[in-house]
């Protein structure tokens, strides 16, 4: 008896009928299996990451943790240009082509890894060269120069690891991803906390670099096993068809992402350039960790659903695609409410656990959790945009979000971390409104085409 069968047998009668429906549906069974393994590994990894974040904040203090938050955001910004949308390209096209055109799936895989490796190496050089200017002028803290340079390797490894995990998702190898996440989660605590205790914030960066290097190695080994199992051989010769794929899909995916990471970084830079800004950034970084925790399940569910949705849309199954999207929206709305409500009730205690200087940030935490609810509900539309190749639509939506976020930050920044969190929440509120309108239009269109 498999895990799904066992879960159905022991579940209460009121839930058993839903389990039977999942078991009788090939697509439902794929979704349930993928979501289960994705959740198992992600929960453990996130749990250890949360503990590591709390302990790191207590060791470094509010200012130091704010500086580390700036380093993380800068890595995310540079990593966006390093990745060039290759992770998104890999998951969609491996899922869509691995059965119908294995040879091309191998070419897309090789192209994605090669381009990500080349671009991340180039961006590492850019970061090494521009670190003094970024630290002194953009971040108002010249002593961060060395840390920015130290984080270049972390950026490269994170980029390659992201592409490999995305490729595994395309293979629907969620059990292998779960194993990678479990082992990485177990390594996070000793590596990060040990590094922080020994070397301070420098050790924190080195600890996370070692953790991501371990994940990168494990994901690479898992990907090799998938190559052997499926018979797909990655080809690293960059043909014209793959370059056309880059301009048609990967480039707009990068452009859509460019409306998020740079805006986040710019708003963060505005905060740290204010008096006491790094302390406020420390509070925001701590609260944002719980935003990420609340988004854990919705993001994980999306990781499991995207390859199935890509395969169904690629097969022209409009009715099933619309059904999957509806269920994902409903499920995300449910799973984000539980951690958000618990976090809201315990907001004072949660922020106090980071240290005495963080206690007053409970309002920031509440706003971050509210934002998580908004993001979780509108996230599924991103899945159908990616699966159907509507990346320019995503770019325009994100551009509007960025304009609202920046404008609101300028107005609300005198309130410090609370102002930054509120500006982001307002931007997502507006964003969710037009995303919901687009989803309604898209679902109706797909259903009518499916009926015809």
N, C-alpha and C positions, 0 to 999 in steps of 0.2 A: 504494500500500500504506500503510495506516494504521500508527500507532505500535504498536498492539496486535498487528496482523498481523506486523509486522517483528520484534517481540520474540518472538513464537511461533516464527517461522522460524529465528531465530538461537539459540534456547534449546536446551540439551541434550535428547536424546530423553526422559530420565526426567521432564522438566518439560513437554515439548511436549503430552503428552496432557491435562494439566490446562489448558493454554492453549487447546486445542481445545474443551474442555468450556465454558470461559468464553466463547469466541467463538460457540459454537452456542446459548448461552442469552442471551435478551434481557436478563433481569435481571442475569445475571453480567457481561455486557458493560457495562451501565450502572454496575455497582459498580466494575468494573476501571477504566473510563474516569474515573469520578469520583475514585476513590482515587489514581490516577496524578497527575492535575492538582493535587489537593489536597496531595499529598505534595511535589511539585516546589516549589510556592511556599512551603509551610510550612518545608521544610528550609532553604531559602536565608534566609528571614526569621529563623528560629531561630538559624542559624549566625551571622549578623551580630549578632543580639541577644545571643548568648553572648559574642562578642568585645567588644561594647560593655559588657556587664556586668563582664567581667574588667578591662578598662581603666578603667572608672568606679571600681571598687573600689580599684584601685591608686592612682588619683588622690585619691579621697576618704578612703581609709584605713578601718580596721575600724569606728570609731565613725560616721563619716560615711555609710558604706554601710549601716550599721544604721539610721540616721535615714531614709535614702532607702527602705529596706525598710518602715519604719513608714508613710511617706507612701503607698507603693504599696498596702499593705494597707488603709489608711484609704480610699483612692479605691475599692478593690474593695468595701469595705463600703457606702459611700454609693452607689456605682454600682449595687449590687443593688437598693436601693429606687428608684433613678432608672429602672432598666430595666423594672421591674414584669413581668418574664417575657415581654416583647414579642419578644425574639429567638427564644425557644423557640416562642412562638405563631406567629411569621412562618414559620419553617422548616417546622413541621408542617403548617400549614393551606395554605400556598402549594403545598407538595408534593402535598397531598391534593386540592386544589380547582382547581389551575391548568388541568387538562384537563376535569374534570367540571363545574365551575361557575366559569368565569373571572371573572364579575361579582363573585361573593362573594370570590374570591381578591383582587381589587382593593380591595374594602372592607376586608378583613382587613389588607392591606398598609398602606393609608392610616391605618387605626385604629392599627396598631402603631407607625408612625413618629410620628404626631401625639401619641399618649399618651407615648411615650418622650421626645420633645422637651419636652413640657410638664412631665413629672415630673422630668427631669434638670435643667431650669432651676430648678424649685422646690427641688430638693435642693442645687443650687449655692448658692442663697441661704441655705439652712440651714447649709451648710458654712462660708460666709463669716461667719455670725453666731456659730456655735458654736466656731469655730477656737480662740479664746483659752481657752475652758474645756477643750476636748479636749487642747490642748497642755499646759496647766498641770496638770491634774488626772488625766486618763486616761493621758497619755503621759509625764508627769513631765519635760517639756522645754518651758518656755514659749517659747523662741526658735523653735520649730517653727510658731508661729502664722502667720507670713508665708508659709511654704511650704505650709501647709494651704490657705490662701486662694488662693495661686497655683495650686494643683492643681485648683481648682474647674472651670476651663475644660477641663483634661485629662479630668476625670470626665465632663463633658457630651459632649465629642467621642468618648470611648471608648464611651459608651452608644449614641450615634447610629451610630457605626461598627459596633458589634456587631449592631444591628438590621439594618443594610444588608447586612452579610456573611451574616447568617442568612437574609435574604430571597433572596440570590443562591444560597445552598445549596438553598433550597426550589425554585428554578428548575433545580437541578442545573447551574448555570453555574460549574463548578469551574475551568474554564480561565480565566474572567475573575477569579475569586478568586485563582488562582495568579498572574496578572499583577499584581494589586493587592499581593499579598504580596511578590512579587519586587521591585517598585519601592520599596515601603515598607522592605523589608530593606536595600536599597542606600542609602536615605536615613538609616537609623538611625545608622550609624557616624559620619558627619561631623556630623550635627546634635547627637547626644547627647554625643559626645566633645568636639566643638568647644565646645558650651555649658558642659560641665563644666570644661574648661581655662580658659575665660574668666571664668566666674561661680561656680564651685564647685557645690555641691548645688543652688543656685537655677538654674544653667544646665542641670543634669541634668533638672530638672523641665520647664524650657522646651524643652529638646531633645526630650524625649519628647512634649510637647504638639505641637510642630511636626510630629513624625513621625506621630502619630495624626491630626492635621489633614489631612496629605497622604493618608493611607489613607482617611479619611472622604470626601474629595473624589473620589478615584479610584473608590471603591466606589459613590458616588452616580452618577457618570457611567456605570459598568458597569450599574447597576440601570436607568437610563434606556434603555440599549440593549436590555435584556431586556424592558422594557415594549413597546418598538417591535417587537421580534422576535415576541413572543407575542400582542400585541394586548391585553394586560391593562392597564387604566387604573386606577391607584390612586384611590380615592374617600376624601376626608378628612371626609365627613359621618358623624358617629358615631351610627349607628342603634342601636335597642334590641337587635337581634340580635348586634351586635358587643360591646355591654356585657354581654350574657348570656355571650358567649364569654369575656370577661374574668373574670367571677366563676366560670365553670365550669372554665376552663383556665389563664388567665394568673395569676390570684390564687393558686391552689394551687401553680403553678410557682414563683412568688415566695416563697411560704411554705416550699417545699422548699429553695430556695436560702438562705433566711434561717437555716436550720439549719447552714449551712456557713460563709459569709463572717463573720457575727458571732462565731461560735465561734472561728474562726481569729484574728480580730482580738482577741477577749478574751484568748485564750491568749498572743498576742503581747504584749498590754499588760501581762499579768502578768510576762512575761519582762523587758521594758524597765524596769519599776518596781523591779527588783532592783539592787543595787550592781553596776556593770559591765554592766548589762543591754543597753545599746546596742552594746557590743562583741560580746556573745554574739548579739545580733540580727543583726549584720553577718555573723557566721559562718553563722548559720542561713539568712540571705538568700542567701549565696553557694552553700551546699549545695542550697538549695531551687531554685536556678536549674537545677541538674542533674536534680532531680526533674521539673521542667517539661520539660526536654529529653528525658528518658526517656519521658515521657508524650506526646511530640509525635506519634509515629506512631499510637498508639492513639486519641488525640483526633482526628487527621486522618482516620483510617479511619472513626471514628464520624460525623464531619462528612459523609462521602460516603455512609454507609449509612443515616443517619436519614431523608432524604427518600424513599429507595426503600422502607424499612421502613414509613414512614407511608403511602405510596401503597398498598403491599400489604395492610396491615392495614385501611386504609380500604376496600379492594376486597373484604375478607373472605377473603383468601387466607391462611388460617391455616397450612397446611402449608409454603408458601414462607417465610412470616414466621419460623416456628420454625427452618427450615433456615438462613436468613440469620443469625439470632441465634447459633446454634451455631457457625457458621463464624467469626463475628466474635469470639467468646470465644476460640476456638482461635488465630486469627490474632493477636489482641492478646497472648496468652500468649507467642507466639513472638517478635514484634517488640520486646517490651519487654526480653526477656532479653539481647539482644546489647548495647545501650548500657549496661544495668545491670551486666553482667559486666565490660565494658571500664572503666566508671567505677569499679567496685570495685577492679579491679587497679591502676588509676592514681590512686586516691583521694588519696594523699599529694601527688603531683605536681600534681594538679588544684587542690587547695586552696592549695598553695604559689604557684601562678600568680597568685592574687589578692593576694598580698603576704605578708610574713613573719608578720604577726599572724594569718593565717588557717590556717597549717600544721597546728596542732593540731586543726583541725576535720574531719580525715579520717574520724573515727568518725561524725560527724554526717552526712557525705556517704553513708557506707555505709547508715545507717538510712534516709535519704531515698530511696536507690535501692531498698532492700527495700520501702519503702512504695509506690514507683511500680509494682513488680511486682504488689502486692496490688490497687492501684487499677485497673490496666489489665485485670486479669482480671474484676473485678466491674463495670467501667464499662458493658459492653454491656447489662446489665439496665436501666440508665437509659434506653437507647435505646428499649426496648420499653415502658417505663413512659410515656415521652413520646409515642411513636407511638400507643399505645392509650389515652392520656388518663388513666393511673393515677397522677396527680400526688399525690394524698393518700397513696397507699402510699409514694411516694418521700419525702414529708414525714415520715411516721412512721419510716421507715428512717433518714433523716438526723437526726431528733431523737435516736434511740438512739445514733447515732454521736457526736453532739455531747455527750451526757451522759458517754459514756466518755472522750472527748477532754478535756473540762474536768476531770473527776475525776482522770484520770491526770496531767494537767499539774500540778495542785495537789500531788500526791504526788512527782512527778519533777523539779519545777522547780529544786530545789537543784543539780541537775546542769547547769544552764544550757541552752545550745543543744542539747546532747545529750539532756537531759531532755525538752525540747519536741518534738524530732524523735521520740523514743521513745514519747512519749504519743500523738502522731498515728499512729504505726505501729501501736500497740496498738489504737487506736480503729478503724483500717481493718481490722485482723485480725478483730476481732469483727464489724465491719460486713460483711466479705466472707463470713463464715460464714452469717449469716442471709440475705444476698443470694443466695448459692449455693443455699440451701434453697428460696428463693422461685422462683429461675430453674428449678430442677428441677421444682417443682410446676407452674409456668406452662407450661413446654415440654410436659410430659405432657398437661396440659389442652388445649393448642392442637393437639397431634398427634391426640388422641382426637376432638376436634371436627372436625379436618380429614379424619379417616377416615370420619366418619359422613355 
